[in-house]
Every structure is written in C-alpha cells, then in structure tokens.
Amino acid sequence: MKTAILMMAHGSRIAEANNAAREVASMVQEMTGFEIVEVSFRELHEPNIQQGIDACVARGAGRILLMPYFLFMGAHVQHDLPEEIAEARKRHPGLIMEMGAHLGVHRKLAEIESERIGEALDRLGWR
C-alpha cells in the first residue's frame, strides 16, 4: 500500500511563506524517500487540506500521514485539523489517515534558532 505524506501548513497571503512550506516539503521528500509528499494549507492559500488529501489519493495513496507544519499546539492542531480529517473520511471511507505531531519543542528547532541568532549577530557586526 502506497503511503503519502501531507504537510498541513497554516497558509499566508505572502507567497514567499507558502513557497517556504513547499521547499521544506521538497527537502522532506528528498530526506525520507517517500514518493508522495504534498503540501496543503489550512487557510488563505490553496491547495486547501481537502484538495491536498485528494491529490494524494489521485497519486495512488492508500494511506496518508498528515503532518501539521505548525510550531505550537493551538486550535488548528487540536480541533481544525482533526475536523478536516474527519471530513475527508466521509469522502474517502477506505482511505487510512492518521495525523502526526506538530513541530512543538525540539532540540533541532533550538539549534536552528541559535544559528539564526549567529547570522543576525554577524550581519549586525555585534560579535
């Protein structure tokens, strides 16, 4: 059975923000080797989550791991994303869908922030 990864991001009116999510998805695909890695957006941009699920199905997925590309556990992660999955289950009753964890607190995020701090200090000439 083919597994798809669907990254679910917030969505933005700023195109660069949405493109960044696509770039990360491309990196994830390269790192994991999954054939199907799609990006969808909760609001403000397309494809929306339902369209993202449909895209995975159209590419032959029998199961989808839906990954919240959200930093914090907020209303979207707790309520909205599970509601989206429940809605999709009505349209795709045989499809296996499970949601993974949001980004949350992780040492690698602290490493990235530390790297960005270093870049800013260098740019400002503060070290």
Disulfide bonds with the S-S distance in Angstrom:
none
